[in-house]
Amino acid sequence: MNASEPSPDTCPVCGMSNRCTLADPRTVDQPCWCFTETIDPAVLAALPEALRNQACLCPRCAGLAQAIEPDQIQRPE
């Protein structure tokens, strides 16, 4: 788990980019990848309370790794 304060553009579980277009002012007018995906409610329920509703999960942590190509994953700097 990522111990630092959640950022809107970072997955609160792994700390990698969550690829949320709404968190990026340059793409805020574009639909996010998650708008067309169904995230298993059990995945969300497994999140510690402190991490819920703080930032979007990345496709991998949401259980949707196939939603993006591996070479598109952005690592935090």
C-alpha positions in Angstrom: 0.0 0.0 0.0 1.1 3.5 -0.7 1.6 5.3 2.6 1.7 8.8 1.2 -1.3 11.1 1.0 -3.5 10.1 -2.0 -3.2 12.3 -5.2 -6.1 12.5 -7.7 -3.9 11.2 -10.5 -2.3 8.3 -8.5 -3.7 4.9 -7.6 -4.2 4.8 -3.8 -3.2 1.1 -3.8 0.0 0.9 -5.8 1.0 4.5 -6.3 1.2 4.3 -10.1 -0.7 6.6 -12.5 -4.4 5.8 -12.4 -4.8 7.2 -15.9 -7.8 9.3 -14.7 -8.6 11.9 -17.4 -10.6 13.9 -14.9 -7.6 14.4 -12.6 -5.6 15.9 -15.5 -6.6 19.5 -16.4 -5.5 18.9 -20.0 -7.9 16.0 -20.4 -10.7 16.8 -17.9 -13.2 17.2 -20.8 -12.6 13.6 -22.0 -14.3 10.5 -20.6 -12.2 8.4 -18.3 -11.2 4.8 -19.1 -13.3 3.7 -16.1 -16.6 5.1 -17.6 -16.8 2.0 -19.9 -15.6 -0.6 -17.4 -17.3 -2.4 -14.6 -15.2 -2.7 -11.4 -16.1 -5.6 -9.2 -17.7 -4.2 -6.0 -15.7 -6.7 -4.0 -12.5 -4.9 -5.2 -13.8 -1.6 -3.9 -15.0 -3.2 -0.7 -11.6 -4.6 -0.1 -10.0 -1.1 0.1 -9.3 0.2 3.6 -11.8 2.8 4.6 -9.0 5.5 4.6 -8.4 4.9 0.9 -12.0 4.9 -0.3 -13.2 7.9 -2.4 -9.8 9.5 -2.3 -8.6 8.8 -5.8 -9.4 6.4 -8.7 -7.8 3.0 -8.8 -5.5 2.2 -11.8 -6.8 -0.5 -14.2 -4.4 -3.1 -12.7 -5.6 -2.6 -9.1 -9.2 -2.4 -10.3 -8.8 -5.8 -11.8 -8.9 -4.6 -15.3 -5.3 -4.8 -16.4 -6.5 -5.6 -20.0 -8.1 -2.1 -20.1 -4.6 -0.7 -21.0 -1.5 -1.9 -22.6 1.4 -2.7 -20.2 3.7 -0.1 -22.0 1.2 2.6 -21.2 1.5 2.3 -17.5 3.1 5.3 -16.0 5.3 4.9 -13.0 5.3 7.7 -10.4 8.4 9.8 -10.3 
